[in-house]
Structure formats: C-alpha cells, structure tokens
Amino acid sequence: MRHWPVLLLLCFGVAAPLRAQTDPRLVEAVRTAQEGRSDSARAAVQRLLAATQPTDTLYPEILYTQAMVAGEASDMRRALQRVVVEHGGSSWADDALLRLVQMDYASRSLEPAARNLEKLKTDYPLSPLLPQASYWAARVYFDQKNPTAACRWLADGMAQARDNVELQNQLGYLYQRCDFKTADSGAAGQPPVATDTAAGRPATLAPSAPKDTTRARFRVQVSAVATPGAADEIAGKAEKLGYTAVIVKERGLYKVRAGAFATREQAQAAVGKLKASLGGSPFVVAEP
C-alpha cells in the first residue's frame, strides 16, 4: 500500500474529474469512503454487487464504484479491468480505461499506460473523456521520449476541450514542450497561411470566392491537429461530404475548416452534419 496515497492523488486530484455515480446507493458509498469509513463503503458495494445480475445495466457501475472505494491498488485494478473486459460496451468502460491509465502512470508502467490510451482512442472514438485522456497521454509519451505522439494527443485535446478553461490551461502548459520547426505564419503582421485542399494550392485565411460566387464569411472548424498529414485526411473527408476545405496553421496546430457560408446561420446548419460524419466538436468561425 506504499504507493496508494499517490494513486488516490493522481486518480482524483489532477485534471478534470471523471464520471460521477448515478445510483443513489453508489453515491452514498463513495461519500462514505470519502468520510473515512472505507470498510463500510466497500461492504455496501459488495452487497449490492452480490444482489445484482451481471446482465443488469447497473452492474458495470457497481464494479466501477468498487474500484473507487478499494483499499488496495490491486483490488482497484482488478475491478476496473472487469469493467473493460466484461462490460466493454457499457458507458463506464472508457472511464475505467482512463483510470487504468492513471494507475499505470502512477506506478511508472508507461507501456501499459500507452496501450490503454490507444485502446481508449480506438475503441471509444466519441468518448467525452478523450480531451482529459490527452493530458495523461502527453505525460506518458513525453516520459517515453516520444514527443510526436505526445504533441499529437495534446493538439487533439486542446481542439476538443475549448469549453473547459482549466483543462485547456493544463494542456497548453504541456504543449509548450512541442517544438515545431516550421513557423506558425509568414512575415510579421501577415495572416496565417492556409492550404486550399480542393484546389491544391496555398491560400490566405480568406481564400478566393467559392464557385457560387458567394463570399465565404463563415466556415465550420471541424478539427485542429498536430500534423499536416492528419489535417489533409480530415479535409478530404469533409470534401467527400460536399464541402470545400481549407487548412489554417496557427500556433503549431493545423485547423481544418469546412464550407463557405454567407451567414452564420447557414454555417451553423452544417455543424450537425459534420459532427455526425466526422465526430469531434465542430463550431462556426468567422472569416476576417
């Protein structure tokens, strides 16, 4: 149990909190543990687990809570792994994976942490926990001397966590370690350079008018990634949906923007379609 206080700090005190329990009995169990009555909390959770069928949708939440009130790191890990392996389709599986990442990082098991991070991204691409996971991914990959992977995660995380100021600050602090050899923009006072992927040529942030001669006053930003290759891939997907796409490089990020709209209302109407097809958290941006 020597490392257990450190584990608790890492799992509960850093970055944004994970999902909270929804069942009142489990909420009470967590509260009981936080008040220092861990044995009573564990007993209550165990009774509820024994009285619930594994097929019940509540079962993975009970297992997850069992991990949160565990007295030993091994017990916590075992319960979290059960959630991931036995209930991978539940809404608690991504939470359990991120907890495992935090535990692995705390014990300096960097390779298992990296594997679980990539599993989280691959198996749960729409998880709302990905921005938070990017914080841990950066720490893991920086410690593994893999800044490329760390910065890729950070760039994606900052793009997805724009409404979470605290998390943005944490990611931005780590992102200062990302060294991009290419300048973010042209000469001083010049606008950032964008690539018009449809035309295959450089363009300024306000490219030439679309084919319908409507001036592009608004676009939908669908992603902000760390590499031009990733940006090109996303831009290509946007174009297959029938939108023009530009890539704007700002502060080390490649921002993919889709469409050319005369009004904000027209751009907003496209957000839902882009989100459904490309995922992420697209939003409207105004052209200068």
C-alpha positions in Angstrom: 0.0 0.0 0.0 3.0 2.3 0.0 2.0 4.0 -3.3 -1.7 4.1 -2.6 -1.9 7.7 -1.4 -0.1 8.7 -4.6 -2.6 6.8 -6.6 -5.5 8.5 -4.9 -4.0 11.9 -5.7 -3.5 11.0 -9.3 -6.9 9.4 -9.8 -8.9 12.1 -8.1 -6.9 15.3 -7.9 -5.4 16.0 -11.4 -7.2 17.4 -14.5 -11.0 17.2 -14.7 -13.0 14.6 -12.7 -14.4 11.6 -14.4 -18.0 10.5 -14.4 -19.8 10.5 -11.1 -22.0 7.7 -9.9 -25.7 8.0 -10.8 -27.3 5.4 -8.5 -28.0 6.9 -5.0 -26.7 3.9 -3.2 -23.4 4.1 -5.0 -23.2 7.9 -4.5 -23.7 7.2 -0.8 -21.0 4.5 -0.8 -18.5 6.9 -2.4 -19.4 9.6 0.2 -19.0 7.1 3.0 -15.5 6.3 1.7 -14.6 9.9 1.4 -15.6 10.4 5.0 -13.0 7.8 6.1 -15.4 4.9 6.5 -13.9 2.8 3.7 -14.7 -0.6 5.2 -18.4 0.3 5.4 -18.4 1.6 1.8 -16.8 -1.5 0.5 -19.2 -3.7 2.3 -22.2 -1.8 0.9 -20.9 -2.0 -2.6 -20.1 -5.7 -2.2 -23.7 -6.4 -1.0 -25.1 -4.5 -4.0 -22.9 -6.4 -6.4 -23.9 -9.7 -5.0 -27.6 -8.8 -5.3 -27.3 -7.6 -9.0 -27.2 -9.8 -12.1 -24.2 -9.3 -14.4 -26.6 -8.6 -17.2 -28.1 -5.6 -15.4 -27.0 -2.3 -16.8 -26.2 -1.2 -13.2 -23.6 -3.9 -12.8 -20.6 -2.2 -14.5 -21.3 1.0 -12.5 -21.2 -1.1 -9.3 -17.8 -2.6 -10.4 -16.5 0.8 -11.2 -17.6 2.1 -7.7 -16.0 -1.0 -6.2 -12.7 0.2 -7.8 -13.2 3.7 -6.4 -13.6 2.6 -2.8 -11.0 -0.2 -3.0 -8.4 -0.4 -0.2 -5.6 -1.8 -2.3 -4.3 -0.8 -5.7 -4.6 -4.5 -6.8 -8.3 -4.6 -5.9 -8.9 -1.3 -7.8 -7.1 -2.5 -10.9 -9.0 -5.8 -10.9 -12.4 -4.2 -10.7 -11.5 -1.7 -13.4 -10.3 -4.4 -15.7 -13.5 -6.3 -15.2 -15.4 -3.2 -16.4 -13.2 -3.0 -19.5 -13.2 -6.7 -20.4 -16.6 -7.9 -19.3 -18.6 -4.8 -20.0 -16.7 -3.1 -22.8 -20.0 -1.9 -24.3 -21.1 0.0 -21.2 -20.9 3.7 -20.7 -18.4 3.0 -17.9 -15.7 1.3 -19.9 -14.0 4.4 -21.1 -13.9 5.8 -17.6 -12.3 2.5 -16.4 -9.7 2.6 -19.1 -8.7 6.1 -18.2 -8.5 5.2 -14.5 -6.2 2.3 -15.5 -4.0 4.8 -17.5 -3.7 6.9 -14.4 -2.8 4.0 -12.2 -0.2 2.8 -14.7 1.3 6.2 -14.9 1.5 6.4 -11.1 3.4 3.2 -10.9 5.6 4.2 -13.9 4.2 1.4 -16.0 4.4 3.5 -19.2 4.0 0.9 -21.8 0.7 -0.5 -20.4 -0.5 3.1 -20.0 0.2 3.8 -23.7 -1.6 0.7 -24.8 -4.7 1.6 -22.8 -4.6 5.2 -24.1 -4.5 3.9 -27.7 -7.3 1.4 -26.9 -9.4 4.3 -25.5 -8.9 6.3 -28.7 -9.5 3.3 -31.0 -12.4 1.6 -29.2 -14.2 4.8 -27.9 -13.5 7.5 -30.6 -16.5 9.6 -29.4 -15.8 9.4 -25.7 -16.1 12.7 -24.0 -13.0 11.7 -21.9 -10.6 12.0 -24.8 -9.6 15.6 -24.1 -8.8 14.6 -20.5 -7.0 11.5 -21.7 -4.8 13.7 -23.8 -3.3 15.2 -20.6 -2.3 11.8 -19.4 -1.1 10.8 -22.9 1.2 13.8 -23.1 2.7 12.9 -19.8 3.1 9.2 -20.7 4.6 9.9 -24.2 6.9 12.7 -23.0 8.3 10.4 -20.4 8.7 7.7 -23.1 10.7 10.2 -25.1 8.1 10.2 -27.8 7.2 13.9 -28.3 5.5 13.3 -31.6 2.8 11.2 -30.0 2.5 13.5 -27.0 2.0 16.6 -29.2 -0.5 14.8 -31.4 -2.6 14.0 -28.4 -2.3 17.5 -27.0 -3.3 19.1 -30.2 -6.4 17.0 -30.5 -7.2 17.5 -26.8 -7.0 21.3 -27.0 -9.2 21.3 -30.0 -11.9 19.2 -28.2 -11.6 20.9 -24.8 -12.2 24.5 -25.8 -15.1 25.0 -23.3 -13.0 23.7 -20.4 -10.7 26.5 -19.4 -8.9 24.6 -16.6 -8.1 21.7 -18.9 -7.1 24.0 -21.7 -4.6 25.6 -19.4 -3.2 22.2 -18.4 -2.9 21.1 -21.9 -1.5 24.4 -23.1 1.2 24.3 -20.4 2.3 20.8 -21.6 2.0 21.9 -25.2 4.8 24.4 -24.7 7.2 21.4 -24.9 6.1 20.8 -28.5 8.8 22.2 -30.8 7.5 22.9 -34.3 10.3 23.7 -36.7 8.0 25.5 -39.2 6.9 29.0 -38.3 3.3 29.4 -37.5 2.8 32.1 -40.0 4.5 34.2 -42.6 6.3 37.5 -42.0 5.3 39.6 -39.1 1.9 41.1 -39.5 0.9 38.7 -42.3 -2.1 36.3 -41.9 -1.6 32.6 -41.2 -1.2 30.5 -44.4 -4.0 28.1 -45.3 -4.0 25.3 -47.8 -7.0 25.0 -50.0 -7.1 21.3 -50.4 -9.7 21.4 -53.1 -7.5 23.5 -55.4 -4.2 22.0 -54.1 -2.6 25.5 -53.7 -1.7 27.8 -50.8 -4.3 30.3 -49.8 -4.7 33.0 -47.3 -7.1 32.7 -44.4 -9.7 34.3 -46.7 -9.4 32.4 -50.0 -10.9 33.3 -53.3 -14.6 33.2 -53.6 -16.4 29.8 -53.8 -17.8 28.6 -57.2 -21.2 30.0 -56.4 -19.5 33.5 -56.1 -20.8 33.8 -52.5 -18.2 35.4 -50.3 -17.1 33.0 -47.6 -17.8 34.9 -44.4 -18.2 31.8 -42.1 -16.7 28.3 -42.0 -17.1 25.3 -39.7 -13.9 24.3 -37.9 -14.0 20.5 -37.6 -10.6 19.7 -36.2 -7.3 21.0 -35.0 -4.4 18.5 -35.3 -0.7 18.5 -34.9 0.4 17.2 -38.3 -0.4 18.3 -41.9 -1.0 14.6 -42.9 -3.8 14.3 -40.3 -5.2 17.6 -41.4 -5.2 16.5 -45.1 -7.0 13.3 -44.2 -9.8 15.2 -42.3 -10.1 17.8 -45.0 -10.5 15.0 -47.6 -13.4 13.5 -45.6 -15.0 16.9 -45.4 -14.8 17.3 -49.2 -16.4 13.9 -49.7 -19.4 15.3 -47.9 -19.6 18.1 -50.4 -17.8 20.9 -48.6 -14.8 22.9 -49.6 -12.0 22.6 -47.1 -9.1 24.8 -46.0 -6.3 24.1 -43.6 -5.1 27.0 -41.5 -1.9 26.7 -39.5 -1.9 28.7 -36.3 0.3 28.3 -33.2 1.5 24.9 -34.2 -1.9 23.5 -35.0 -3.4 22.6 -38.4 -7.0 23.7 -38.2 -9.4 22.1 -40.7 -12.3 24.3 -41.7 -15.1 23.3 -44.0 -17.7 25.0 -46.1 -18.0 28.6 -47.4 -21.1 30.3 -45.9 -22.5 33.8 -46.3 -24.2 33.8 -42.9 -23.6 32.3 -39.5 -27.0 30.6 -39.6 -26.0 28.7 -42.8 -22.8 27.6 -41.2 -24.5 26.5 -38.0 -26.9 24.4 -40.1 -23.9 22.4 -41.3 -22.4 21.7 -37.9 -24.8 18.8 -37.1 -24.0 17.0 -40.4 -20.3 17.5 -40.0 -20.4 16.3 -36.4 -22.4 13.2 -37.3 -20.0 12.3 -40.1 -16.6 13.4 -38.7 -17.1 13.4 -34.9 -15.4 15.9 -32.7 -16.9 19.2 -31.7 -17.2 21.3 -34.8 -18.0 25.0 -34.4 -18.6 28.1 -36.6 -15.7 30.5 -37.2 -15.9 33.9 -38.9 -13.6 34.8 -41.7 -11.7 38.1 -41.4 
